[in-house]
Amino acid sequence: MSDIPKTRYAKSGGINVAYQVVGAGPPDLVYVPGWLSNVEMMWENPLLARFLRRLASFSRLIVFDKRGTGLSDRVPELPTLEQRMDDVRAVMDAVGSARAALFGHSEGASMCILFAATYPKRTIALATYGAFAKRLRSDDYPWAPTLDERLRGAEELERSWGDPKIADLAYYAPSIADDVNFQEWLDTYFRRSASPKAAADLLRMNSYTDVRAVLPSVRVPTLVLQAVGDRDVQAAEGSYIAARITGARYVEFPSGDHLFWASHQDEILAEIQEFMTGVRPLPEHDRILATVLFTDIVEGTRRAAALGDRRWRDLLESHHALVRTELARYRGLEQDTAGDGFYATFDGPARAVRCAFAVRDGVRRLGLEVRAGVHTGECEIVAGKLGGIAAIIGARVKDLAGAGEVLATSTVRDLVSGSGLAFAERGTQVLKGVPGEWRLFVVTS
């Protein structure tokens, strides 16, 4: 993927540690992942990529794969927390970072706690999510699993490494438990981060992590974030850590997600940004009112077959250039292009309709006919693009339009009153996949 940051390598005691840098800062912020990671595959998950880019919007974000995982060198022996701290220092040195804030997740949070206590002069601040102080149950730490449970889990993990659902989303991220694409990405992410034996060995090693004695020695500003219903690391563990670090701020989120990027992203990011910079970001609006326009060429497949690939491609390029010219003239934003169809959005319905007319009349000079569908409604902002139910409605309306027709919903008709546009009723229609019935109108002038 072209937008994946460049992977570089730092030497840490003879081990090559893979890292990436995103954003400009200040401050510098080092993200320390949990059990396994792969710095390049992180960017292939839209939710995680969005989270990391938001972090990079207010920091110089430094991400890396711990030795033995991801794109870093494999190691003959299990790494200790001390060696992994060396990896953080090596990466910081490689990018010229004298001091940085640390953001650690799960097992990575334990290492960040140790680093902050050991190297306070190199640590600006400490933030954790899903952190545990100890991984095995004891009388004074009753929330963790037993050693037998951990060892059985490691054995089962190694046996099932090639199976689907290496990590069950219902356990680690219940808010997205039914997201098949996320599950497939997570399975692939883990397999590309470690071999079956290495993954199981690292899980066993993490079982013996215990940083309880270190907590009072952390003297840097600390933010402890925790999901209330996290089944892997209980909320009591987060509050335990915060209570033993002087001045630590503890914040809970009403989810069961051990994966911090699965839900409540804006709230989590707002806490981290305010903690790191002193400024809480304004809430991002993820829904706006917009007018959607869908067009496509009538009988495009038949024309393509008749003309042949080369002539059809040339004609299609002329069509696309004409559509884009009209979009620019009427302040339309191209959202997507597929085959011979366009999807664009406008900040006003009259401009969308007039753009549709201009496209229709223009492509007739090319010997083509188009049909168009127009609707105004609330659109969701997803990865910088507008989509959601309003877009689905617009596409369905276009599918019902005839050659040369601009077909619109009653919402468009009502909003352009006084614009000089005329409408002829097409009747009430059921739109595939959209609840209810919709009154549609052919815009005649």
TORVO-831821 format. One record per residue (C-alpha): x, y, z; residue number from 0. Coordinates in steps of 0.001 Angstrom, whole numbers, padded with zeros to 6 digits, m for minus. Example, Ala and Ser with C-alpha at 12.3 -4.5 7.8 and 13.67 -1.06 7.14 Angstrom:
<recs>
REC        xx        yy        zz     k
REC    012300   m004500    007800     0
REC    013670   m001060    007140     1
</recs>
This chain:
<recs>
REC        xx        yy        zz     k
REC    000000    000000    000000     0
REC    001429    003366   m001023     1
REC    000474    005158    002178     2
REC    002408    002785    004462     3
REC    005240    004731    006156     4
REC    008780    003690    005262     5
REC    010169    000936    007481     6
REC    013694    001495    008784     7
REC    015963   m000455    011129     8
REC    017857    000399    014298     9
REC    020620   m001757    015804    10
REC    020018   m002889    019369    11
REC    022792   m005126    020689    12
REC    023261   m006757    017301    13
REC    019506   m007119    016695    14
REC    017796   m005233    013855    15
REC    014669   m003542    015184    16
REC    012095   m002410    012599    17
REC    010546    001011    013147    18
REC    008571    003750    011410    19
REC    008136    007476    012012    20
REC    004938    009369    011197    21
REC    004156    013031    011828    22
REC    006326    015931    012923    23
REC    005658    016666    016586    24
REC    006587    017841    019105    25
REC    006235    015860    021270    26
REC    007803    012555    020294    27
REC    005488    009636    021092    28
REC    006638    006016    021082    29
REC    003874    003429    020648    30
REC    004798    000085    022214    31
REC    002409   m002648    021012    32
REC    001313   m005643    023021    33
REC    002086   m009332    022575    34
REC    002729   m009305    018779    35
REC    002961   m006684    016045    36
REC    003838   m006034    012425    37
REC    004478   m002347    011686    38
REC    003508   m002599    008022    39
REC    000335   m004625    008546    40
REC   m000864   m002118    011152    41
REC   m001713    000243    008312    42
REC   m003840   m002339    006509    43
REC   m006522   m002187    009187    44
REC   m008587    001008    008685    45
REC   m009447    001360    012384    46
REC   m005878    000959    013612    47
REC   m004472    003110    010795    48
REC   m006928    005885    011672    49
REC   m005932    005716    015334    50
REC   m002206    005884    014560    51
REC   m002633    008772    012128    52
REC   m004609    010686    014732    53
REC   m001752    010144    017191    54
REC    000643    011424    014526    55
REC   m001491    014545    014047    56
REC   m000299    015925    017399    57
REC    003063    014153    017779    58
REC    005992    012639    015976    59
REC    004795    009061    016282    60
REC    007401    006306    016487    61
REC    006177    002719    016065    62
REC    008335   m000402    016153    63
REC    008271   m004189    016275    64
REC    009859   m005601    019404    65
REC    012691   m008032    018804    66
REC    011386   m011460    017870    67
REC    008190   m010103    016289    68
REC    007003   m008579    013042    69
REC    009743   m007237    010795    70
REC    012404   m007207    013500    71
REC    015036   m009948    013786    72
REC    014009   m013257    015268    73
REC    015984   m014123    018410    74
REC    017354   m017470    019669    75
REC    016244   m016797    023242    76
REC    013182   m015123    024672    77
REC    013794   m011398    025190    78
REC    013634   m009920    028667    79
REC    011896   m006654    029520    80
REC    015341   m005114    029927    81
REC    016329   m006092    026382    82
REC    013107   m004696    025037    83
REC    013804   m001446    026869    84
REC    017134   m001424    025012    85
REC    015155   m001668    021775    86
REC    013145    001448    022690    87
REC    016319    003385    023451    88
REC    017915    002186    020207    89
REC    014944    003347    018151    90
REC    014814    006691    019965    91
REC    018530    007176    019331    92
REC    018102    006273    015664    93
REC    015489    009002    015140    94
REC    017300    011562    017299    95
REC    014765    011586    020123    96
REC    016286    012630    023441    97
REC    012960    012397    025296    98
REC    009628    010907    024335    99
REC    006228    010083    025717   100
REC    005372    006378    025788   101
REC    002042    004778    024911   102
REC    001946    001099    025801   103
REC   m000749   m001487    025171   104
REC   m001220   m004650    027252   105
REC    002182   m006373    027658   106
REC    003780   m003346    025994   107
REC    002393   m001197    028806   108
REC    004304   m003233    031400   109
REC    007536   m002539    029559   110
REC    006665    001171    029305   111
REC    006112    001306    033058   112
REC    009543   m000200    033645   113
REC    011137    002156    031088   114
REC    009557    005259    032647   115
REC    010813    004280    036104   116
REC    014293    003365    034829   117
REC    014824    006242    032383   118
REC    012878    009246    033720   119
REC    015227    011662    031929   120
REC    014217    010139    028581   121
REC    010498    009890    029381   122
REC    008192    012892    029020   123
REC    005028    011046    030030   124
REC    003478    007580    030207   125
REC    000108    006461    028840   126
REC   m001215    002906    028997   127
REC   m004253    000994    027754   128
REC   m005239   m002447    029008   129
REC   m002171   m002542    031268   130
REC   m001505   m005239    033845   131
REC    001024   m005153    036672   132
REC    001192   m008931    037023   133
REC    000126   m011705    034661   134
REC   m000393   m014565    037126   135
REC   m002951   m014763    039903   136
REC   m001901   m014443    043536   137
REC   m003661   m013672    046799   138
REC   m002806   m009985    046490   139
REC   m003512   m009874    042735   140
REC   m006647   m012000    042260   141
REC   m007700   m010771    038791   142
REC   m005104   m012537    036635   143
REC   m005350   m016109    035307   144
REC   m003529   m018992    036961   145
REC   m000251   m020402    035638   146
REC   m002018   m023579    034493   147
REC   m004542   m021523    032525   148
REC   m001788   m019545    030833   149
REC    000264   m022621    029935   150
REC   m002767   m024470    028566   151
REC   m003623   m021392    026541   152
REC   m000112   m021290    025061   153
REC   m000272   m024957    024071   154
REC   m003665   m024540    022432   155
REC   m002456   m021402    020676   156
REC    000498   m023189    019092   157
REC   m001709   m026081    017925   158
REC   m004317   m023803    016353   159
REC   m002034   m021127    014852   160
REC   m003134   m021943    011308   161
REC   m006855   m021994    012109   162
REC   m009329   m019122    011733   163
REC   m009938   m016994    014807   164
REC   m006475   m017215    016347   165
REC   m007714   m014499    018677   166
REC   m011473   m014578    019170   167
REC   m012928   m011100    018682   168
REC   m015796   m011947    021017   169
REC   m013141   m012096    023748   170
REC   m010710   m009355    022700   171
REC   m013041   m006866    020984   172
REC   m016705   m007725    021533   173
REC   m017870   m004420    020032   174
REC   m016777   m005700    016587   175
REC   m017190   m009436    017194   176
REC   m019208   m009881    013986   177
REC   m016772   m008016    011740   178
REC   m015518   m010774    009438   179
REC   m012987   m008529    007691   180
REC   m011452   m007442    010989   181
REC   m011213   m011064    012139   182
REC   m009468   m012073    008908   183
REC   m007032   m009172    009220   184
REC   m006295   m010031    012869   185
REC   m005586   m013686    012044   186
REC   m003218   m012664    009240   187
REC   m001643   m009951    011413   188
REC   m000719   m012454    014105   189
REC    000597   m015051    011646   190
REC    002808   m012433    009987   191
REC    004030   m011227    013373   192
REC    005439   m014501    014727   193
REC    005714   m018231    014105   194
REC    003453   m020592    016097   195
REC    006201   m021544    018551   196
REC    007463   m017977    018942   197
REC    003942   m016703    019624   198
REC    003352   m019398    022255   199
REC    006786   m018852    023830   200
REC    006195   m015107    024073   201
REC    002834   m015739    025712   202
REC    004545   m018007    028255   203
REC    007256   m015422    028875   204
REC    004711   m012653    029410   205
REC    003053   m014852    032030   206
REC    005910   m014107    034407   207
REC    005756   m010315    034036   208
REC    005449   m008553    037384   209
REC    006064   m004799    037657   210
REC    004180   m004205    040909   211
REC    007316   m003180    042798   212
REC    008180   m000659    040095   213
REC    004921    001307    040175   214
REC    005824    003693    043066   215
REC    009078    004554    041243   216
REC    007289    006027    038226   217
REC    007665    009803    038612   218
REC    006507    011035    035218   219
REC    002957    012205    034385   220
REC    000889    009065    033838   221
REC   m002446    008319    032164   222
REC   m004012    004881    032670   223
REC   m006808    003993    030213   224
REC   m008967    000923    030669   225
REC   m012090   m000685    029215   226
REC   m014582   m001581    031941   227
REC   m015578   m004952    030478   228
REC   m012146   m006055    029237   229
REC   m012030   m009839    029701   230
REC   m008281   m010117    029123   231
REC   m007207   m007407    031586   232
REC   m009818   m006505    034161   233
REC   m010643   m002911    035053   234
REC   m009467   m003563    038620   235
REC   m005968   m004069    037235   236
REC   m005955   m000635    035646   237
REC   m007160    001044    038827   238
REC   m004558   m000948    040805   239
REC   m001783    000509    038637   240
REC   m003111    004069    038760   241
REC   m003459    003962    042537   242
REC    000218    003093    042961   243
REC    001703    005711    040591   244
REC    001798    009133    042202   245
REC   m000548    011570    040448   246
REC   m001686    009095    037798   247
REC   m004978    009848    036040   248
REC   m007290    006870    035572   249
REC   m009993    006834    032876   250
REC   m012441    004028    032095   251
REC   m014375    003461    028883   252
REC   m017697    001583    028704   253
REC   m016611   m001217    026406   254
REC   m015194   m004707    026676   255
REC   m012499   m004091    024086   256
REC   m008940   m005054    024924   257
REC   m007958   m003719    021478   258
REC   m007874    000044    022019   259
REC   m008703    000926    018392   260
REC   m011889   m001165    018182   261
REC   m014285    001366    019731   262
REC   m014449    004736    021518   263
REC   m011556    005964    019395   264
REC   m012415    009638    019606   265
REC   m012779    009540    023394   266
REC   m009527    007611    023877   267
REC   m007614    009862    021498   268
REC   m009018    012986    023146   269
REC   m007712    011798    026519   270
REC   m004267    011037    025089   271
REC   m004029    014296    023144   272
REC   m005081    016439    026098   273
REC   m002668    014544    028343   274
REC    000237    014959    025885   275
REC   m000405    018520    024698   276
REC   m002678    020150    027259   277
REC   m005268    020794    024551   278
REC   m008376    018675    024124   279
REC   m009366    018356    020452   280
REC   m012692    019614    019228   281
REC   m015076    016735    018520   282
REC   m014901    015445    014969   283
REC   m018208    015514    013131   284
REC   m018706    012128    011505   285
REC   m022035    012958    009839   286
REC   m022964    015866    007585   287
REC   m025875    016801    005345   288
REC   m024969    016492    001673   289
REC   m026550    015923   m001720   290
REC   m025359    012796   m003502   291
REC   m025275    012388   m007276   292
REC   m024818    009047   m009023   293
REC   m024438    008734   m012788   294
REC   m023597    005967   m015197   295
REC   m023612    005383   m018946   296
REC   m026740    003745   m020322   297
REC   m025995    000381   m021991   298
REC   m022290    000882   m021347   299
REC   m021506   m002823   m021566   300
REC   m023144   m003128   m024985   301
REC   m021298   m000054   m026272   302
REC   m017987   m001381   m024972   303
REC   m018507   m004701   m026752   304
REC   m019414   m002945   m029997   305
REC   m016486   m000524   m029954   306
REC   m013738   m002791   m028674   307
REC   m011430   m002219   m025751   308
REC   m009241    000547   m027127   309
REC   m011991    002730   m028649   310
REC   m014162    002227   m025562   311
REC   m011274    003213   m023300   312
REC   m010701    006409   m025288   313
REC   m014406    007245   m025152   314
REC   m014518    006526   m021435   315
REC   m011575    008858   m020835   316
REC   m013420    011655   m022673   317
REC   m016522    010935   m020589   318
REC   m014558    011040   m017344   319
REC   m012841    014304   m018271   320
REC   m016190    015921   m019096   321
REC   m017793    014763   m015841   322
REC   m014869    016064   m013785   323
REC   m015031    019432   m015538   324
REC   m018709    019792   m014639   325
REC   m018108    018650   m011070   326
REC   m015517    021406   m010676   327
REC   m017917    023973   m012178   328
REC   m020729    023069   m009797   329
REC   m018531    022543   m006697   330
REC   m019075    018804   m006619   331
REC   m016639    016480   m004845   332
REC   m015820    013212   m006579   333
REC   m016189    010408   m004042   334
REC   m015759    007351   m006233   335
REC   m015483    006208   m009834   336
REC   m016233    002650   m010869   337
REC   m016309    001557   m014487   338
REC   m018469    004089   m016318   339
REC   m020167    005460   m013191   340
REC   m019498    008444   m010930   341
REC   m020441    009165   m007339   342
REC   m020130    012792   m006214   343
REC   m021416    014957   m003380   344
REC   m022529    018598   m003265   345
REC   m023288    021157   m000583   346
REC   m026561    022060   m002289   347
REC   m029189    020003   m004195   348
REC   m029797    022566   m006973   349
REC   m026111    022494   m007933   350
REC   m026181    018689   m007997   351
REC   m029195    018638   m010326   352
REC   m027731    021270   m012650   353
REC   m024453    019379   m012724   354
REC   m026380    016246   m013721   355
REC   m028029    018169   m016574   356
REC   m024673    019514   m017749   357
REC   m023150    016030   m017709   358
REC   m026131    014577   m019587   359
REC   m026035    017267   m022290   360
REC   m022250    017140   m022565   361
REC   m021919    013393   m023047   362
REC   m024591    013433   m025747   363
REC   m022006    015193   m027901   364
REC   m019883    012080   m027407   365
REC   m022745    009883   m028589   366
REC   m023508    008672   m025057   367
REC   m026527    008734   m022759   368
REC   m026326    008796   m018985   369
REC   m028849    008407   m016230   370
REC   m028591    010106   m012852   371
REC   m029957    009779   m009328   372
REC   m029987    012624   m006786   373
REC   m030783    012534   m003069   374
REC   m030116    014782   m000076   375
REC   m029525    013247    003334   376
REC   m027126    012708    006204   377
REC   m023860    011139    005080   378
REC   m021304    009391    007238   379
REC   m017668    010436    006982   380
REC   m015594    007272    006654   381
REC   m011844    007547    005943   382
REC   m012383    011043    004555   383
REC   m015163    009936    002183   384
REC   m018924    010429    002408   385
REC   m021076    007326    002499   386
REC   m023854    005677    004487   387
REC   m027557    005249    003829   388
REC   m027882    008520    001868   389
REC   m025379    007240   m000678   390
REC   m027187    003907   m000934   391
REC   m030457    005746   m001616   392
REC   m028829    007881   m004315   393
REC   m027422    004799   m006044   394
REC   m030795    003019   m005952   395
REC   m032558    006084   m007381   396
REC   m030055    006185   m010249   397
REC   m030784    002530   m011012   398
REC   m034465    003417   m011568   399
REC   m033751    006337   m013903   400
REC   m034213    005983   m017646   401
REC   m031838    007074   m020385   402
REC   m031211    010814   m020153   403
REC   m033244    011141   m016948   404
REC   m032285    012912   m013751   405
REC   m034347    011189   m011072   406
REC   m034591    012720   m007588   407
REC   m036203    012012   m004231   408
REC   m038914    014184   m002720   409
REC   m036302    015560   m000316   410
REC   m034467    017150   m003247   411
REC   m037691    018558   m004708   412
REC   m038680    020123   m001381   413
REC   m035255    021696   m000816   414
REC   m034980    023411   m004229   415
REC   m038268    025279   m004063   416
REC   m037863    028610   m005861   417
REC   m034838    027464   m007853   418
REC   m036697    027315   m011172   419
REC   m036339    023534   m011429   420
REC   m039464    021587   m012441   421
REC   m040408    018077   m011342   422
REC   m042703    015387   m012749   423
REC   m043865    012715   m010323   424
REC   m042620    009207   m011037   425
REC   m044578    007599   m008189   426
REC   m043739    005778   m004997   427
REC   m041013    003186   m005203   428
REC   m039395    000594   m002954   429
REC   m035602    000936   m003057   430
REC   m033631   m002287   m002726   431
REC   m032075   m002589    000727   432
REC   m033640    000679    001960   433
REC   m036545    000707    004453   434
REC   m039881    002276    003542   435
REC   m041281    003676    000312   436
REC   m039850    006661   m001553   437
REC   m041576    009262   m003756   438
REC   m039448    009905   m006813   439
REC   m039535    012722   m009352   440
REC   m038038    013271   m012781   441
REC   m036407    016680   m012918   442
REC   m037594    018170   m016201   443
REC   m035815    021513   m016333   444
</recs>
